[in-house]
Amino acid sequence: MNRNLRQAHSTYPSVMESRLQALMFPPLSVDGTNFLEWINDAKTQLSAENLARTLITPVASTSVPTNLADNIPEVCKWQALLLLRRHLDQALRLQYLEVDDPADLWAQLHARFHH
């Protein structure tokens, strides 16, 4: 292996370090007992990364302009989805594996756990 390549490779964090760094707050538990705390943490983190607008569903209403939700770049949606999924319990992550829009995932989790 090339010496420079080895040195560059050693500067990257391990998979475990990356996983730990990615968790900015506790994952949503499968029973939803920490839902209110999780939703506040998720909103805060998404807002800090300028991704909160990805949670807007395009609906025809006077309070939410449809074009606001439609003009979100795909990369932002995938970043938000990645952040939300990383902060789900493994069982929840598997249950919502096919949801590929952060606004849909947000709405489904809200419907399930918000009492």
Buried (B, 14 or more C-beta within 10 A) or exposed (E): EEEEEEEEEEEEEEEEEEEEEEEBBEBBBEEBEBBEEBBEBBEEBBEEBEBBBBBBBBEEEEEEBEEEBEEBEEEBBBBBBEBBBEBBBEEBBEBBEEBEBBBBBBBEBEEEBEE
